Amino acid sequence: MKRLFMILFVSLLLLSGCSSKNDNELDTKKLDEYKSNVATLLASNSTALSSKYFSISYEMSTLPDGTHRYYIIVDNALQCMYNVKIMSLDVDSEPSITMAPSIGILEDEKYNLIPSQVSIEEGFAKGLVLSGETDKDAVDVKLMVSWSDETNTKQYKEFLLLHIEANNGNGE
């Protein structure tokens, strides 16, 4: 009986060790994708202000401590967008110090924007909101939005440059 208990205990330890390794590999893969997207955003020279595939709006508000929070809203998809990933980067920030706000890259959730369909249970959102903080009252933000088609055979990636000012509902 003692031997059986010991075998079960060792087996459990081995199984949990394997799952931890897989989780670590998955986390490393996500972090590598995050870093790759930061590098891609830094290299982007796009000056596009809007997209033909979705609506974009943004605003910035002043927080009680004098800093500012900006919100970027991607919604009203004009085509089916599956596995949507979004990242923003303050043009003047130091990416090795400041974490770039992102959606769909570091977390396990998959986000989909489907025209005229909203069903959180099925993973269809109306829109996605990304937020970041800054100590400036105006910021230029590079934005990357990537997604795939329903069969995951065609990949899309758009880059935009947004100028966001405090307490000024602008954008779109």
Secondary structure as UniProt FT lines:
FT   HELIX           2..43
FT   STRAND          55..62
FT   TURN            64..65
FT   STRAND          68..75
FT   STRAND          81..90
FT   TURN            91..92
FT   TURN            95..97
FT   STRAND          102..103
FT   STRAND          112..114
FT   TURN            115..116
FT   HELIX           120..122
FT   STRAND          124..125
FT   STRAND          127..134
FT   STRAND          138..148
FT   TURN            150..151
FT   STRAND          155..166
//
